[in-house]
Amino acid sequence: MRILVIGATGQVGRTAVAALQGHEIVSASRGTDPSVDITDTASIERLFASIGQVDAVVVAVGEVPFRPLADLGRADYESALSGKVLSQLDVVRIGTPYVRDGGSITLTSGILSREPIAAGAAASLANGALESFVLAAATELPRGIRINAVSPSVLEDAPSYHSSFPGFVPVSSHRVGQAFAKSVLGVQTGRVLAVD
Ligand SMILES: NC(=O)c1ccc[n+]([C@@H]2O[C@H](COP(=O)([O-])OP(=O)(O)OC[C@H]3O[C@@H](n4cnc5c(N)ncnc54)[C@H](OP(=O)(O)O)[C@@H]3O)[C@@H](O)[C@H]2O)c1
C-alpha cells in the first residue's frame, strides 16, 4: 500500500510508521519534502497534487491550548478547533479524491474526549468533535473509503506529559501503532479506536 502519514516525525506519527513497515510511506509535515501545513488549505491542496493517489491517509497532527477553564477565551477555543479539528477535516475534504477505491483515512484524537484532565477542556472539545465527525463521515464517504479515529491515552514515550495525567496508565507506542494498523489495514470504519 502507498500510505501518506502526516505528522510522521511526531511521537504519535512514529508509532504509525513503525506499525506500517513494509508499505510505501509518504511522510509529510511542515519540515519534510514534500511539506505540508495542515492549517493552510492551499498547502494541503499542493501536497495532494504533488503526491497523487494513495491507498491510505493517516493524520497524526493537532495543536490545542491547555489552560484552566476560567482562562479559556474564545480565541483559545478557535485555536483548538482550527489547530486540531478543522485542520484534520481539511485533509479529509481535500484528500478524499486522492484516496483509491476501498482506501482509508485515519485521524488522531485522544483520551481527553472520554477522560478529562485539569486545563484540558479545549482539548476535550477538539477530540470529541473529531470522534463524532468520524462516526457520521463514515456513512457518506464515497467509493468504499473507510474513516476512523485513533484515540490514544498519553504515550509512555511522552514523559513530559505524564505529570499532567495523574492516575493515567501511559500506553506503549507499539499498542498505539497497532491501532493505526487496524484502521489502515483492517476493515473498521466509523470507529474510534481507543488505546487506554
Ligand atoms: N503524545 C501523546 O501522548 C498523545 C496522546 C494522545 C493524543 N495525541 C495527539 O496526537 C497528535 C500528535 O501529537 P504528538 O505528541 O505526536 O505531537 P508531536 O510529537 O509534536 O509531533 C507533531 C507532528 O506533526 C507535525 N506537525 C505539527 N504541526 C503541523 C502542521 N500544522 N501541519 C503539518 N504537520 C504538522 C510535526 O512535524 P513538523 O514540526 O515538521 O511540522 C510532527 O511530525 C496531537 O493531536 C495530540 O493531541 C498525542
The ligand as an ORCA input file, in Angstrom:
! r2SCAN-3c Opt
* xyz 0 1
  N       1.876     12.397     22.568
  C       0.835     11.831     23.202
  O       0.986     11.201     24.274
  C      -0.546     11.904     22.588
  C      -1.577     11.138     23.157
  C      -2.852     11.210     22.617
  C      -3.101     12.017     21.524
  N      -2.082     12.761     20.995
  C      -2.394     13.616     19.843
  O      -1.620     13.193     18.739
  C      -1.377     14.308     17.883
  C       0.126     14.385     17.616
  O       0.764     14.589     18.868
  P       2.317     14.265     19.075
  O       2.508     14.160     20.540
  O       2.739     13.156     18.195
  O       2.961     15.636     18.575
  P       4.486     15.903     18.181
  O       5.380     14.889     18.770
  O       4.713     17.354     18.495
  O       4.501     15.718     16.600
  C       3.712     16.506     15.757
  C       3.941     16.062     14.328
  O       3.081     16.801     13.491
  C       3.832     17.650     12.613
  N       3.075     18.901     12.553
  C       2.841     19.780     13.554
  N       2.075     20.790     13.117
  C       1.818     20.536     11.806
  C       1.069     21.212     10.818
  N       0.422     22.367     11.072
  N       0.995     20.672      9.581
  C       1.636     19.516      9.296
  N       2.365     18.826     10.197
  C       2.442     19.346     11.444
  C       5.221     17.752     13.232
  O       6.246     17.927     12.265
  P       6.707     19.400     11.787
  O       7.126     20.148     13.006
  O       7.810     19.098     10.800
  O       5.518     20.014     11.112
  C       5.338     16.332     13.824
  O       5.652     15.393     12.800
  C      -1.937     15.542     18.598
  O      -3.223     15.803     18.096
  C      -2.046     15.077     20.032
  O      -3.063     15.748     20.745
  C      -0.824     12.720     21.498
*
